[in-house]
Every structure is written in C-alpha cells, then in structure tokens.
Amino acid sequence: MNDRYDAGYGGENENQYELVGYDEYGRPVYRQAAPQQAPRQPYDPYAQQPGYGYDPYATGGQQPAPPYAPYGTGPQQSAPSYDPYGTGTHQTGAPAGPYDAYGQAAPGGQQPRVAEQTAHIPQQAGPAEPERSDPEAPARPERDYRTEQFAFVEEPDGDSEDVIDWLNFTENRTERREEAKRRARSRLVALVVVLALLAVGGVGYLWYAGKLPGLSKPGGKSGTATTAAAQNRDVIVVHLHNTGKGGTSTVLLVDNTTTKQGTTVLLPNSLSLTDDNGNAVTLAKSVEDDGSAGTRDALGTVLGTSIEGTWRLDTPYLQNLVDLVGNIDIDTNADVPDPTAKKKGTAPLVHQGKDQTLSGKMAVAYATYRASGEGQNAQLERFGQVMQGVLRKMSSDPAGATTTVQTLAQILDPSLTDKDLGTFLAKLADLAKSGAYKTALLPVQNDGTISAQAGASVVKEVLGGTAKSPDQGSAVRVSVQNASGVKDNTEKTRVALLNGGFTFLDGGTATGTSATSKVVYADAADKDNATEVAKTLGLPTSAVTKGTTTANANVSVVLGKDYKPSSV
C-alpha cells in the first residue's frame, strides 16, 4: 500500500487513492482520487477556461500547462491548493504553498479551503465544523455519502461463547434445583405415608391386644390375657410308663411359635379329669383306664387347650433315646441308688451335683426316682429335667430328629407319626439350645382341681387356655387322718381316693399311732359310700363304722398301722 503524501497525483492507474487521515487505531485511511488530465490541474466539468489546462473537446489552440513545482518554488501558475479536511477556501492563480497532508496552512500564508467533499469514516466523528462568522451565510449542504466511502469491519466477539456457556450453566443449575425440589417433595410424601401406616398399625395392634382404653378387643378381659390367647402353640402330651415299678408320669411339651418359647408343663397324677362316663377321675387313673385318646381329650377340656398328639414313652425307650443322643448333662438334686443293686451300701448310680452326665440307664433311674417321704411332684420334676436334657442333645434338623425317632423302633400313637414327632422335637431342640426353654409345674389342690394361681400363671400364660375343673359337688368327700406312723401313706391314700372318684380332704397327721384303720360315716345314707371307700383303700369292710365325721366330710378315714397302700 502506498501511503505517500502525493499518492493521489500522477501515475498511470486510473483509480488513484490519496491519504486522507488515520483512524482511531492509527491505520491510514484513503479515498479514491478524482481522475486528472494534467498534473495539478483541477477538472471543472461546468466551465472550461480557454488556454488553461487540457480541454479534450477543444478544437483550437491550447496554452501549455504551467510547469509543476511539487514543493512550490519558483514563479509559476499554481493549481488550487489541496485541503484534505475541506476548510472551504482555496486560491487559484496564486502560488501554491508547501503541501501539508493534514491540511494545515504553510507559514508563508493562509491555506485556502478546497470546496470539495472530504472523506468520513463511519466509526469516527466527522471533521469538526468550523464556526461561521456570518450567521446569515447559507448552511453547508448535507454530505452525500456513497457506499464506497464506508468500510465495514467485522470484529470477532470473544464474549459470545462465554455468554452461551453462562446461559447453559444457569439453565442446568435451575433444572438441578427443580429436580432437587421434586425429590424433596417425593421424600416428604413417602415419609408421611410411612408414618401414617405406622400409626395405623400401632393403633391396630393396641386394639388387637386390648390395650386401648375403652376399645378392648371383644371377648378379651385384659390385654395380657388376650395376647396370650392369640398366640399360636403346638402341644403334645408325653406319658412315661415305668415298666419296672409301675406308675406313670405325664408332661406337656409346648412350642409357642409366636413368642419362640418352649415349655415343659408337669402334670401331677392327682389332677382331676372327667372320664367318658362323666365321672371325676385322676390323671393317673385316666391314663390306665381310658388310654391315650381319652386322656388327651380330657386334658384338653380341663386345660382349655388343643393337644395335637400323644407320645407314650416307656422307660426302655427313654433309655435308648438318651443313648442315641449321646448322654445328657443335667443338675441332679439327689443321690439315686442303683435299682439293680442287691447289696446295701452300694455306691449310688447317680450322684447329686451340677452338670452331671447321665447315660440312658442313669437317666431312667433319675427320672423315676422318688425318695421316702417325697410327693409325686418331686419325681415329676426329675422327669422334666431329663426331658429338657434330651432336647438339648437332640438334633435341630427335622430330618435328623426324625431319624432318631425312627431308630427307636417305637410303635407310636396314631395321632402322631414319626415325621411329625421328629419335626416337633427338632423345633423344641432349637429352643432348648438357645436358652428359650423352661419347665413349669401345674399347681393342683388337694381335691385335684386347678387353683386360681395356676389358672393365671400356667394355664393362661403357657397354654393360653382357661381351666375348667370337673364339678366336685356330687362327689363323696373323704377326710383322711394319718395315724400309721408313715408319712407317705397320706399321699398314697389321696391318689387312691382321687382315682376312685372321691374328693380328698386332708385331715392331717395324728399325734399318736393307731393299730387299726377306721372308716366312719355319720349319715346312714353314706354307709354304702363308706364301704366303697374301704374297698378302694384295701381295708376290710369290718373297718366301716357309724360315728362322727369331720366337718364338710361325708366319710372320715383314720389310717392305722395295718394300712398297706398299693403302689401308686
């Protein structure tokens, strides 16, 4: 690019450009110079001066152009001085002063303004308009801009991408906030639903348990009783038959599937039941006479519970069972002599102490042992200890427990198959190993009925039933006083009378002894009852006499030294 001051003068190109100034960045700005026919000769399209400059249409002579002095030296006819900013005045015919590219006047004189259009850059302000000395002078005509006078510069905008990124960031952050709000609302709704369900479930449970004041479950007297009754239990009855000495011992095995608690309930032989004929009999009598089915039904009626099956366990099978499970470890409460020992002073078969290991033979001896002067309940408790020890050593796997039962080769009651018994014992074994197992004795009164305490502690809590002892109003009441000098005769007499359907009344122990036994009745209507009592106790009918009886007794019995009780 040519940025000479005289770039617009001369040259052979038709499109010549001349420098008009610099923009705000210091870059030169040019404009297209008007075509010239002669050096420094302005072209006047409207007027032609004869003899001045070049006239392409002239037919006559033409004066030669004055010589060109680029720096304005020497006498010559000067061309109109150049005014790049259009100051508005110029001189013709006068000597041209020095050329100034920025339109400043030379020192030697004032530079006239050139009456021509000046360049203007759209991005910049135009040349300053000089103040007019004459207000009445005509206003300067508006400029006529042409397209080629404008230069459009397309500057890259680096902020556009930043703006787009910021908009995207703002939009994403807004979306994240909205999504977080939606999640929070969803969680709040879920929490409210869960709390509502918990509240409804809690109220329902309290209503079902009968613990809501004034809104107890129909038929429930209290929350505890209702809860116990609503629990699920599996119950079987076990009868131990002593094939050596005779007699039976009965327990209930209870699996509470609701509370995950196992229990052995000890049932005394004096428990009063009702036989098939509606008569009151003892548990021991029912086992001997009515068998397993009748006794199971009678127990269910008295205890108010459902018993699924009966397991008759004779002492030889108990011995085999203990040997199969690999002996048992229990805390013994007495020294048990060897029942097969022929000499006195022989060392006991079972020693009293904690954590004693018992084999099958030792376990049977301990389970059936009843020391002199002990009641039947003491022997019953030992049997309960042996059963719990067997359960702790039994396999918790139903298949393994079933195999053990099948190995006994025992003929079971039709109400209970070997598989059912094995599965049941496996569940109790698991509870016994975990410590969720206990033994409870059913308290029975002298007349064989269940006491109120037993009804609350065992029948209701453990069995979930209601005690219904047989009506003893029509039974003959027999009072027994022991004058034989043998303490155990009272208990044996009680069992014998209860088994005979009589109501036993304890008359205590006499201060002295009597050689013979007596059976006394006061009312003649009770003579036959007295005779029946004598037969039941193994006394001769000659022992029956008329006399005075104790209060509330139909028949009174005094046991003498001649009384020989049968094995109970």
Secondary structure, DSSP 8 states (H G I E B T S, - for coil): ----TTTTSS-S-SS-EEEEEE-TTS-EEEEE----SSTT----SS---TTSS--TT--S---------TT--SS--------TT--S---SSS------TT----TTS------S-----TTS--------S-TTS---------GGG--------THHHHHHHHHHHHHHHHHHHHHHHHHHHHHHHHHHHHHHHHHHHHHHHHHHHT-STT---TT-SSHHHHHHHHS-EEEEEEEEE-TTT--EEEEEEEEETTTTEEEEEEE-TT-EEE-TTS-EEEHHHHHHHTHHHHHHHHHHHHHT----EEEEEEHHHHHHHHHHHT-EEEEE-S-B--TT--STT---SB--EEEEEE-HHHHHHHHT---TT--HHHHHHHHHHHHHHHHHHS-SSHHHHHHHHHHTT----TTS-HHHHHHHHHHHHHHHHHT-EEEEE--B-TTS-B-HHHIIIIIITTS---------TTS-EEEEEE-SS-THHHHHHHHHHHHTT-EEEEEEE-SS--SS-EEEESSGGGHHHHHHHHHHHT--GGGEEE----TT-SEEEEE-TT------
